[in-house]
């Protein structure tokens, strides 16, 4: 039986280990995929620090692009209905709803499924649906979508789970109208995805607050009209003043939190214009609490909107964004660092130090379909 290596976090604070285990043929509606690129998300780093509930030894990684190695006997299409065959490139985020809970069946919102958490990965001794692995097993019910041949895989994985997360968030926001001003707090992959979608929506001023400099430069390439460097604006008063100046003193019609830092919440509320909206996207794995002035929300008629994770259609839409706009926008250029599977700990540390725009792990296993 074939085997595959995978990167396993055995406990927070411990170095990632490389395990190897068998990969049996797929059954039923399962698919075995040879991973070409696994995105390194900030949430993976939070797992290593113990800042997210730890389910036990787990294969890390929840952003994947890979080639179909073998199809189960019941599989002939991807989850968008497109024909699929060995050798096809697919994109997935390993979130598998239960379809047997109140959220899935009554609310019809699988993003709220209590069993959907990216931490609920298989035992590391079995083929994972997670992505820090040479071979992944995508079980029946886990949505994946074919990446068209005319679309660079880097343009998809550069935004990993961030693009479907932001597409879901924009849906919950009820969109951005043409000419509206937008402030994005943070310029990691989630913040950069927000910049892309704001630009495509026809936003006017797009102000990005963040750092370091390479990420801010990428934000400009993707559509930011103004950037505020945290290295130069190191306190909240300076940052608030800078964004108010960039929006002619009003604040923004839409402020998007994409920092992953709790202290950004209260600061962001102060950046919202009267009648504006504040979209919280980046605090999924951020521990801690924050306080705001309720009167500010009340008297300015503000709306605060939370959004977590995504639904299968948002992955499909993310592939569409990459396909239709990778020539117009330098989406693939956001992949700044590549690491081997045995360098997974180095990749996580680099992301934690914010040295990357987007880091990916390239397992390097040749596909049997090549």
C-alpha positions in Angstrom: 0.0 0.0 0.0 1.2 3.5 -0.8 2.2 5.8 2.1 2.5 9.5 2.5 4.2 11.9 4.8 2.3 14.6 6.7 3.1 17.4 9.2 1.6 16.8 12.6 1.2 19.1 15.6 1.3 16.8 18.6 0.7 19.6 21.2 0.9 23.4 21.3 4.4 24.7 21.9 6.0 21.6 20.5 7.8 21.5 17.1 5.8 20.0 14.2 6.7 16.4 13.5 6.7 14.5 10.1 4.7 11.3 10.3 4.2 8.7 7.5 1.2 6.5 7.1 -0.7 4.4 4.6 -3.1 5.8 2.1 -5.6 3.2 1.0 -7.6 3.5 -2.3 -10.6 5.8 -2.0 -14.1 4.3 -1.4 -17.5 5.5 -2.4 -17.5 9.3 -2.9 -13.9 9.8 -1.6 -11.0 11.3 -3.6 -7.3 11.0 -3.1 -5.4 14.1 -4.0 -1.6 14.7 -4.4 -1.1 18.1 -2.7 0.8 20.6 -4.9 0.6 23.6 -2.6 -0.8 24.0 1.0 -1.3 27.6 2.2 0.1 28.5 5.6 -2.6 30.5 7.4 -2.3 32.6 10.5 -4.7 30.2 12.2 -2.2 27.4 11.8 0.2 29.5 13.8 -2.4 30.2 16.4 -2.8 26.4 16.8 0.9 26.0 17.5 0.6 28.7 20.2 -2.4 27.1 21.9 -4.6 30.1 21.1 -7.2 27.9 19.5 -8.9 24.9 21.1 -6.6 22.0 20.4 -8.4 18.7 19.4 -5.4 16.5 20.0 -2.6 15.5 17.6 -3.6 16.9 14.2 -2.4 17.2 10.7 -2.1 21.0 10.1 -3.2 22.9 7.0 -6.7 24.0 5.8 -5.9 25.5 2.4 -5.1 23.1 -0.5 -4.5 22.9 -4.2 -3.6 19.5 -5.6 -4.0 17.0 -8.4 -6.5 14.2 -8.4 -4.6 11.0 -7.8 -7.5 8.6 -7.7 -11.3 8.8 -7.7 -13.7 6.7 -5.6 -16.1 4.6 -7.6 -19.0 7.0 -7.0 -17.2 10.2 -8.2 -17.4 11.6 -11.7 -17.8 15.4 -11.0 -16.5 18.0 -8.6 -19.0 19.8 -6.3 -19.9 22.3 -8.9 -21.0 19.5 -11.3 -18.0 19.8 -13.6 -16.5 16.5 -14.9 -13.4 15.4 -13.0 -10.6 12.9 -13.8 -7.2 11.9 -12.4 -4.7 14.6 -13.2 -7.2 17.5 -12.7 -6.2 20.3 -10.4 -8.7 20.9 -7.5 -9.0 23.4 -4.7 -10.4 22.7 -1.2 -10.7 23.9 2.3 -11.2 21.0 4.7 -14.5 22.1 6.2 -17.1 19.2 6.2 -20.5 20.1 7.6 -22.6 17.4 9.3 -25.9 18.2 7.5 -27.7 16.9 10.6 -27.8 20.0 12.9 -30.0 23.1 13.4 -27.5 25.3 11.5 -27.2 22.9 8.5 -30.8 22.0 8.0 -33.0 24.7 9.6 -30.8 27.8 9.2 -29.4 26.4 6.0 -26.0 27.9 6.8 -23.3 25.3 7.0 -20.8 27.9 8.0 -22.4 27.8 11.5 -22.2 24.0 11.8 -20.7 23.1 15.2 -18.7 20.2 13.5 -17.2 22.5 10.8 -14.2 23.8 12.7 -10.9 23.3 10.8 -9.5 21.7 14.0 -11.7 18.6 13.5 -9.2 16.8 11.4 -8.8 13.0 11.2 -6.4 11.1 13.4 -2.9 11.8 12.0 -2.4 8.0 11.5 -5.1 8.0 8.9 -5.1 9.8 5.5 -6.0 13.5 6.3 -8.3 15.9 4.6 -6.0 18.6 5.9 -3.3 19.9 3.6 0.2 19.7 5.2 0.6 16.3 3.6 1.8 14.6 0.4 -1.6 12.8 -0.2 -4.9 14.0 1.2 -8.2 12.1 1.3 -11.2 14.2 0.5 -14.2 12.4 2.0 -17.6 12.4 0.5 -19.4 15.6 1.6 -16.3 17.7 1.6 -16.6 20.3 -1.2 -13.8 20.8 -3.7 -13.7 22.5 -7.1 -11.7 22.1 -10.3 -9.1 24.8 -11.1 -9.4 25.6 -14.8 -6.3 25.0 -16.9 -6.0 28.7 -17.7 -5.7 29.6 -14.1 -2.4 29.6 -12.2 -2.7 27.6 -9.0 -0.8 30.3 -7.2 -3.6 32.8 -8.0 -5.9 30.5 -6.0 -3.7 29.4 -3.1 -2.3 33.0 -2.6 -5.6 33.7 -0.8 -6.1 30.2 0.6 -9.1 30.3 2.9 -9.0 34.1 2.9 -10.8 34.7 -0.4 -13.8 32.4 0.4 -13.9 33.9 3.9 -14.0 37.4 2.5 -16.6 36.5 -0.2 -18.8 35.1 2.6 -18.2 38.3 4.7 -19.0 40.6 1.7 -22.3 38.7 1.3 -23.1 39.2 5.0 -22.1 42.9 4.6 -24.6 43.2 1.7 -21.8 44.4 -0.5 -19.9 47.6 -1.2 -21.6 50.2 -3.4 -19.8 52.0 -6.2 -17.7 54.9 -4.9 -18.0 54.0 -1.2 -14.9 54.5 1.0 -13.3 51.4 2.6 -10.7 51.0 5.3 -9.1 47.6 5.7 -7.3 46.9 9.0 -4.6 44.4 8.3 -2.8 43.4 5.1 -2.3 39.7 5.5 -4.1 37.3 3.1 -7.6 38.2 4.5 -6.9 42.0 4.3 -5.5 41.6 0.8 -8.6 39.6 -0.3 -10.7 42.4 1.1 -8.8 44.9 -1.0 -9.3 42.8 -4.2 -13.0 42.5 -3.6 -13.4 46.2 -2.7 -11.7 47.2 -5.9 -13.8 44.8 -8.0 -16.9 46.2 -6.3 -15.9 49.8 -7.5 -15.0 51.2 -4.1 -13.6 54.7 -4.1 -11.0 55.3 -1.4 -9.4 52.1 -0.2 -7.2 52.7 2.8 -5.1 49.9 4.2 -3.7 50.0 7.8 -1.0 47.5 8.4 2.5 46.2 7.8 5.2 45.3 7.1 6.2 47.2 4.0 6.1 44.3 1.5 2.4 43.5 2.4 1.5 47.2 2.1 3.2 47.3 -1.3 1.1 44.3 -2.4 -2.0 46.0 -1.1 -1.2 48.9 -3.5 -0.7 46.6 -6.4 -4.1 45.0 -5.7 -6.0 48.3 -5.5 -5.3 50.2 -2.2 -5.3 53.9 -2.8 -3.7 54.8 0.5 -1.7 52.8 3.1 -0.9 53.6 6.7 2.3 51.8 7.9 2.1 50.6 11.5 5.8 51.1 11.8 5.2 54.9 11.3 1.8 55.2 12.9 2.5 53.2 16.1 -0.3 54.4 18.3 -4.1 54.3 17.8 -4.5 58.1 17.9 -2.1 58.5 15.0 -3.7 55.7 13.0 -7.2 57.0 13.5 -6.1 60.5 12.5 -4.4 59.2 9.4 -7.4 57.3 8.1 -9.7 60.2 8.9 -7.4 62.5 6.9 -7.5 60.0 4.0 -11.3 60.0 4.1 -11.7 63.8 4.3 -12.5 63.6 8.0 -15.6 61.4 7.7 -14.3 58.0 8.3 -15.2 55.1 6.0 -18.5 53.9 4.8 -17.1 50.4 5.4 -14.3 49.3 7.8 -13.1 45.8 7.5 -11.2 44.2 10.4 -8.7 41.7 9.1 -5.9 41.9 11.7 -6.5 39.0 14.0 -5.7 41.3 16.9 -8.4 42.1 19.4 -7.2 45.6 20.1 -8.0 46.5 16.5 -11.7 46.2 17.2 -12.2 49.3 19.4 -9.9 51.2 17.1 -11.8 50.2 14.0 -15.2 51.4 15.4 -13.7 54.9 15.7 -12.9 54.8 11.9 -16.4 54.2 10.7 -18.4 57.1 9.3 -21.9 58.0 10.4 -24.3 55.4 9.1 -21.4 53.1 8.2 -20.7 49.4 8.7 -17.9 47.6 10.5 -17.2 44.1 9.3 -15.3 41.8 11.7 -13.5 39.0 9.8 -10.1 38.4 11.3 -10.8 37.6 15.0 -11.8 34.0 14.6 -8.7 32.7 16.4 -7.8 35.8 18.4 -8.0 35.3 22.2 -9.0 38.2 24.6 -11.7 40.8 25.0 -12.2 44.4 24.0 -14.4 47.2 25.1 -16.0 50.0 23.0 -18.2 53.0 23.7 -21.8 51.9 23.0 -22.9 55.5 22.6 -20.6 55.7 19.6 -22.4 52.8 17.9 -25.9 54.1 18.9 -25.5 57.8 18.0 -23.7 57.2 14.7 -26.2 54.6 13.5 -23.4 52.1 13.0 -23.8 48.4 12.1 -21.3 45.8 13.4 -21.3 42.6 11.4 -19.4 39.4 12.3 -18.5 36.8 9.7 -16.7 33.5 10.1 -15.6 30.8 7.7 -17.4 30.2 4.4 -19.9 28.0 2.5 -19.1 25.8 -0.4 -20.3 28.3 -3.0 -17.7 30.8 -1.7 -14.9 28.4 -2.7 -16.4 28.1 -6.1 -16.5 31.9 -6.3 -12.9 32.1 -5.2 -11.8 30.0 -8.1 -13.9 32.3 -10.3 -12.1 35.4 -8.9 -8.7 33.8 -9.7 -9.7 32.7 -13.2 -11.2 36.0 -14.3 -8.9 38.5 -12.7 -5.4 36.9 -12.5 -4.3 38.8 -15.6 -5.7 42.1 -14.4 -4.4 41.9 -10.9 -1.1 40.3 -9.7 -2.9 37.7 -7.5 -0.2 35.0 -8.0 2.5 37.4 -6.9 1.2 37.3 -3.3 2.9 33.9 -2.9 6.1 35.2 -1.5 7.6 32.1 0.2 7.7 28.4 -0.5 8.7 25.7 1.9 9.2 21.9 1.7 7.0 19.7 3.9 9.9 19.0 6.3 10.2 22.8 6.7 6.6 23.2 8.0 7.8 24.5 11.3 10.0 27.1 9.6 7.0 28.1 7.5 4.8 28.6 10.6 7.5 30.6 12.4 7.9 32.9 9.3 4.2 33.5 9.2 4.2 34.2 12.9 6.9 36.8 12.4 5.0 38.3 9.5 7.9 37.8 7.2 5.7 36.6 4.4 3.0 37.9 2.2 1.7 34.4 1.6 3.7 31.3 2.4 2.9 27.9 0.9 4.2 24.4 1.6 5.1 22.4 -1.4 5.2 18.7 -0.4 7.0 17.8 -3.6 5.6 14.3 -4.2 5.3 13.4 -7.9 1.8 12.5 -8.9 1.2 9.0 -10.3 -1.0 10.7 -13.0 2.0 12.7 -14.3 
